[in-house]
Amino acid sequence: MEAFQIGDLKIQLPIIQGGMGVAISLSGLASAVANEGGVGVISAVAIGMLEPDYVKNFREANKTALRKEIRKAKSLTNGVLGINLMLAITDYEDMFRIALEEKIDIIFIGAGLFLRKPSTIPDSLFESSKTKFVPKVSSAKAARLIFQHWANKYNHIPDAVVVEGPLAGGHLGFKKDDLENQKFKLPNLISETVSEMMPFEQRFGIEIPVIAAGGIYNGEDMYNIMQLGAKAVKIGTRFVTTYECDASMEYKESYIKSRKKDITIIDSPVGLPGRVIMNDFVKKIQNGYTKPVKCPWKCLKTCNFKEVNYCIAEALFNSARGNMSEGFSFAGSNAYKATKIQTVKETIDDLIFEYNMNKYKLAI
């Protein structure tokens, strides 16, 4: 595998660990991946639930927890670190500012179109920052819109783009009816986005790495998608079943025990389809189960907490902490392929071996 660059930031391995929330990828997993030469990513969504007093002041708890996790990760690695940030969260600008102040290497921005600088952050902080900005999209059209807007309004553009296909875990940027549409398969999305980036590369005289995500599980998947122009891959599911992953052992075991037929799509209370592993809690919500929501903080702008039948942040945090009877596991389409828990180093060594085996097999 070859190193790649996002701007002037050189990354030894073209492997970016997916930012999985709530409380699945924190400093433990992120630092372990960074130490192996990939990009370790902390999930910022509802991260304040780690704080014991988060109910009293969720907004402050989020800020405190994000600072703690970034600083802890930095104390454990000299490698490349990022955060996964959702435009849809209520305190998006707060979290963005903290990431800049803490000098995180990369901010991955999804759940919306990254069309402008956060208005509450002074230009001086942007101009002095070396942090890279990488939007996450589900179509080449969305990538073009973002880059065109930045080019026209600011005369500069984001540093890279992640294209996430419909086989990803968690909330998906597709309509439920489009998940099986061949038009939206990841290889098509990557080829289209690589083409869309070419005019911007020519205009600004830079390379814009296109990063593939969603359903990539092994080195063969990596090799095949990188032949279509992706410079790196973003992998979440494969890293869940590592010792360093910050999720509970019960969460990890749900992957190992799962079968292909257990990977299913739910209608999330925030209005998006979500890919999960079937369990008793999922069956209950599919059958109309309602758990009263006492919302201390409207963490997502689109959530109508007075009408939802359960709090998804609470359900995800429950499962991250091992209470699977009151939550569920978000998971990519290939989660059922997990057979054991191993270290991050072993996982990355396996990915490299699988990648090279496929590369050499095709070269013969």
PyMOL commands that set and color helices and strands:
alter all, ss='L'
color gray80, all
select helices_A, chain A and resi 27-35+47-50+58-76+92-101+123-128+140-154+176-178+182-184+186-204+219-226+237-240+249-257+260-262+280-286+312-320+324-326+335-337+344-363
alter helices_A, ss='H'
color red, helices_A
select strands_A, chain A and resi 4-6+9-11+15-17+39-43+80-86+106-110+132-137+161-164+170-171+210-213+232-235+263-267+273-277
alter strands_A, ss='S'
color yellow, strands_A
deselect
rebuild
show_as cartoon
